[in-house]
């Protein structure tokens, strides 16, 4: 467990050093804008809501 924690700390520190401000998101060594990051978050939340609602509907049926 300690090794995993140390590894994740190194990953977080590396990503933090690559990002210069809050508008930089680093994906696959490319800096993408703030709008693309927000769009991807909205897409993930929409997808998860659709999955959970269909699961709940199937469970109540």
C-alpha positions as CSV (number, residue, x, y, z in Angstrom):
1,X,0.0,0.0,0.0
2,X,2.8,2.4,0.8
3,X,4.4,1.7,-2.6
4,X,1.1,2.6,-4.4
5,X,0.7,5.8,-2.4
6,X,4.3,6.8,-3.2
7,X,3.7,6.1,-6.9
8,X,0.5,8.1,-7.0
9,X,2.3,11.0,-5.2
10,X,5.0,11.0,-7.9
11,X,2.3,11.0,-10.7
12,X,0.4,13.9,-9.0
13,X,3.6,15.9,-8.6
14,X,4.6,15.3,-12.2
15,X,1.2,16.4,-13.5
16,X,1.3,19.4,-11.2
17,X,4.6,20.5,-12.6
18,X,3.3,20.2,-16.2
19,X,0.2,22.4,-15.6
20,X,1.0,26.1,-15.5
21,X,-2.4,27.4,-14.5
22,X,-6.0,26.2,-14.0
23,X,-6.8,26.6,-17.7
24,X,-4.3,23.9,-18.7
25,X,-5.3,20.3,-18.8
26,X,-2.7,17.9,-19.8
27,X,-3.8,14.8,-21.7
28,X,-1.3,12.7,-23.7
29,X,1.3,15.4,-23.4
30,X,-1.0,17.9,-25.1
31,X,-2.4,21.1,-23.5
32,X,-6.1,21.3,-24.2
33,X,-8.2,24.3,-23.3
34,X,-10.7,24.9,-20.5
35,X,-13.7,24.4,-22.7
36,X,-12.8,20.9,-23.8
37,X,-12.2,19.9,-20.2
38,X,-15.6,21.2,-19.1
39,X,-17.3,19.5,-22.1
40,X,-15.7,16.2,-21.2
41,X,-16.9,16.5,-17.6
42,X,-20.4,17.3,-18.7
43,X,-20.4,14.3,-21.1
44,X,-19.2,12.0,-18.3
45,X,-21.9,13.2,-15.9
46,X,-24.6,12.8,-18.6
47,X,-23.5,9.3,-19.4
48,X,-23.4,8.2,-15.8
49,X,-26.9,9.7,-15.2
50,X,-28.2,7.7,-18.2
51,X,-26.6,4.5,-17.0
52,X,-27.8,4.9,-13.4
53,X,-31.4,5.8,-14.5
54,X,-31.6,2.8,-16.8
55,X,-30.3,0.5,-14.1
56,X,-32.8,1.9,-11.6
57,X,-35.6,1.5,-14.1
58,X,-34.6,-2.1,-14.7
59,X,-34.4,-2.8,-11.0
60,X,-37.8,-1.4,-10.2
61,X,-39.4,-3.3,-13.1
